Amino acid sequence: MATSKGDGVNRFLIWGGDGWVAGHLKKLLQDQGKEVYTTTIRMENREAALAELARVRPTHVLNAAGCTGRPNVDWCEDNKEATMRSNVIGTLNLADCCHLNGIHCTVFATGCIYQYDEAHPWGGPGFLETDPANFDGSFYSMTKAHVEEIIKHYTNCLVLRLRMPVSDDLHPRNFVTKIAKYDHVVDIPNSNTILSDLLPASILLAEHRDVGVYNFTNPGAISHNEVLTLFRDIVRPSFNWKNFSLEEQAKVIKAGRSNCELDTTKLVSKLKEYKYEIPEIHDAYRKCFERMKAAGVE
């Protein structure tokens, strides 16, 4: 059994150790003085995964690995086997290995499994954790939706649905960096995840050994134009952009893109128990861009 050493100290092992979110998690835990390790062992390699758990003996695994595609999810359309191997087989295998060894497993998943519909129109109620996925416009999203339906039955797993994650810099994986480079953007309100607000919450939830599915975004929804306007006004005054329609966008992308708002009532309520608050998305973006400006990011 790859259980902890029995000293009562939480020991974190981050899967996807050289990745973007994984790097943020590692620094966050180190800054908190926590014991943290990282690994790049392939999740689908059962023997290697079990050996890594036995070596580190973590109390908590944070799964920030997986296949999102480079430069975007269009990659997954042409690499279906590799996507399944990582997002389906690997994710389930790691959760199972953790379960067998009594280890809490946090899965950084996606909320890009929904699309606005009649019951959830723009400006209407957001999608709940219990709502069935209704978006299969990309192979990436389809794999994520299917895995969630299975993994939520593991009693050791916490599933956190991120959407369009944003960091306090202009890293290539940052949602703002991506849309700021596009010639045109669609102007649709969406739920977003500001990492500096949400990643500390993920540690809290993991340490309390919470399980189940949570919509893991800032409360509310913000449109692309609102994001870029704040970016222009605070970070890059010379910035400008153009809009185009969903129909025009469809002509230049291979896979469809999810557009939706997630209901964060469950998350906000749980975090209140730990005296942790998440700012509303417009306020969160403003503070994020102000931190960028203060750091000299342009």
Helices and strands as residue ranges (DSSP letters): E 11-15, H 20-31, E 35-39, H 46-56, E 60-63, H 74-78, H 80-84, I 85-90, H 91-100, E 104-110, H 139-151, E 157-162, E 165-166, H 175-181, E 184-185, E 189-190, E 193-194, H 195-207, E 212-215, E 222-223, H 224-234, E 242-243, H 246-250, H 265-273, H 281-294
